[in-house]
Amino acid sequence: MMLFTSSLASAKIALEEIRALDPSARLRRWLEPGLGWIELALSWDAFAALLREQPPVFCRHVCPVQITVPLKQDASDLEMLVESARQLNPSLDAAQTFSVQTRLFGEGWPYARFDVNTRLANALTAQGFALDVRRPAQILSVALTPKTGYLGVSRAADNLSDWAGGERRFKTEPEQISRAEFKLLEALETFGLSWPNVGHALDLGAAPGGWTRIARVNGLQVTAIDPADLAPPLATDPGIRHLRHTAQRYLPGTDDTFDVILNDMRVDARDSARSMLTAHRNLKRDGWAVMTLKLPHSHAERVATSALGLLRQRYTLIGARQLFHNRNEITVALTGRQ
Ligand SMILES: C[S@@+](CC[C@H](N)C(=O)[O-])C[C@H]1O[C@@H](n2cnc3c(N)ncnc32)[C@H](O)[C@@H]1O
C-alpha cells in the first residue's frame, strides 16, 4: 500500500499516472483532497523502479504504507506510533541514515508534527539507527488523519520529493519581488540545475521580475521580455535589458544567444512551447531552460502532453513536474539538443 500526494486539482490525473505504471493498483480512498491511499498490485520496490524510469508529472510525492494505527487524538497516540515505528525496524537499513517526516491532516491535534518527528526519531536512534535530518537516505513517512495513522519506510530517493508530501517551502526574502520566485527556486533544486558563473539569461514573460531578480542575484545579465513593467528596483539595474515586446515579436528577429532561458509567460502552454522552439537557436550549447506550461482546468493532461511533445522536437527534457509552488501549471526543465 502507499499514499500519493498531488495538488487538489490534479488528483485524478495523478491517480491515472499511478495506474499507468501499475494497472491493477486500486484506490482505497481519498484520505484528504489530493491525498490518495492506494493498494498497489506491485511490490513497493518494483513500483519505485517504474517511477524512476517513467517519472510522473502530476504526482508530487509517494510513500509506502506498511502499518496503519488507530488514533484517538490524545497523548496515547504517541506511544502507539512509537510502537509502530519499532515494528518497522526490519524495513530500516542500519547502515543508512534516516529521518522522520510527519504530516497531520484535519483539526484537533493535541500534539504537533514536530512532537511526532522527535518522539519517533528518538525511539529509533535509541535502537542504534542514525538520524540525519538534512540528507537522510531513508524516510519513515507518517501521515496522521483523525482516526488513523499511516506509516512506512522507503529510500528517500524513491519518494519523488525530499519533502513531506512534496511541500517544499522557502523563506520569504525582503527583496523578493513575486511569489513566482519560489517556482524557479524549487525547479532549480528539483531538476539539479546550477547557474553558470557568468553569462546572459533570457527571461520571457519577465514582469514583475522575480525570475529576473534571481538570475541577477546569481550573477547573470538578463534580457527581460514583457510588455508589462518590471518592479522599480529592477528598472534601474544596468544588468537588465527590458524590452517591452511580446516573445512572438522579439524572438524571430534576434541573434542574441543565452546561457539560460527562463519562460513564465502567461499564455497557452502550446504557444509557449512554440516560442521555445523558436528560441532554441538562441540557447547556447551547454545552456538550459526552465519554463512553466499554463494548463486549462479541463484537459490539463492533454494540453501538457501536447506541449511536451512540441518541446521534445528540439530539446531534451530534464524533467517535467507539477511542483509545490505550481498552481494550474507544470514546470519543465530543458537542455538544448542537436
Ligand atoms: C506569471 S507572470 C511572470 C512572473 C515572473 N516570472 C516573475 O517572477 O515575476 C506572466 C507574465 O507573462 C507576460 N506575458 C504574457 N504573454 C506574453 C507574451 N506573449 N510575451 C511576453 N510576455 C508575455 C505577462 O505580461 C506577465 O507579466
The ligand as an SDF file (V2000), in Angstrom:
LIG
                    3D

 27 29  0  0  0  0  0  0  0  0999 V2000
    3.2380   34.9060  -14.2180 C   0  0  0  0  0  0  0  0  0  0  0  0
    3.7830   36.4240  -14.8760 S   0  0  0  0  0  0  0  0  0  0  0  0
    5.5300   36.1850  -14.7920 C   0  0  0  0  0  0  0  0  0  0  0  0
    6.0770   36.3160  -13.4060 C   0  0  0  0  0  0  0  0  0  0  0  0
    7.5870   36.3600  -13.3940 C   0  0  0  0  0  0  0  0  0  0  0  0
    8.1820   35.0830  -13.7330 N   0  0  0  0  0  0  0  0  0  0  0  0
    8.1080   36.7750  -12.0480 C   0  0  0  0  0  0  0  0  0  0  0  0
    8.8640   36.0050  -11.4340 O   0  0  0  0  0  0  0  0  0  0  0  0
    7.7870   37.8760  -11.5870 O   0  0  0  0  0  0  0  0  0  0  0  0
    3.4160   36.2310  -16.5700 C   0  0  0  0  0  0  0  0  0  0  0  0
    3.8910   37.3550  -17.4540 C   0  0  0  0  0  0  0  0  0  0  0  0
    3.7710   36.9180  -18.8100 O   0  0  0  0  0  0  0  0  0  0  0  0
    3.6310   38.0860  -19.5880 C   0  0  0  0  0  0  0  0  0  0  0  0
    3.2260   37.7040  -20.9400 N   0  0  0  0  0  0  0  0  0  0  0  0
    2.0230   37.2060  -21.3460 C   0  0  0  0  0  0  0  0  0  0  0  0
    2.0540   36.9670  -22.6770 N   0  0  0  0  0  0  0  0  0  0  0  0
    3.3080   37.3120  -23.1100 C   0  0  0  0  0  0  0  0  0  0  0  0
    3.9460   37.2680  -24.3810 C   0  0  0  0  0  0  0  0  0  0  0  0
    3.3100   36.8330  -25.4530 N   0  0  0  0  0  0  0  0  0  0  0  0
    5.2350   37.6850  -24.4500 N   0  0  0  0  0  0  0  0  0  0  0  0
    5.8760   38.1250  -23.3480 C   0  0  0  0  0  0  0  0  0  0  0  0
    5.2990   38.1720  -22.1240 N   0  0  0  0  0  0  0  0  0  0  0  0
    4.0400   37.7760  -22.0130 C   0  0  0  0  0  0  0  0  0  0  0  0
    2.6120   38.9000  -18.8080 C   0  0  0  0  0  0  0  0  0  0  0  0
    2.6810   40.2740  -19.1850 O   0  0  0  0  0  0  0  0  0  0  0  0
    3.0520   38.6440  -17.3700 C   0  0  0  0  0  0  0  0  0  0  0  0
    3.8490   39.6920  -16.8990 O   0  0  0  0  0  0  0  0  0  0  0  0
  1  2  1  0
  2  3  1  0
  2 10  1  0
  3  4  1  0
  4  5  1  0
  5  6  1  0
  5  7  1  0
  7  8  2  0
  7  9  1  0
 10 11  1  0
 11 12  1  0
 11 26  1  0
 12 13  1  0
 13 14  1  0
 13 24  1  0
 14 15  1  0
 14 23  1  0
 15 16  2  0
 16 17  1  0
 17 18  1  0
 17 23  2  0
 18 19  1  0
 18 20  2  0
 20 21  1  0
 21 22  2  0
 22 23  1  0
 24 25  1  0
 24 26  1  0
 26 27  1  0
M  CHG  2   2   1   9  -1
M  END
$$$$
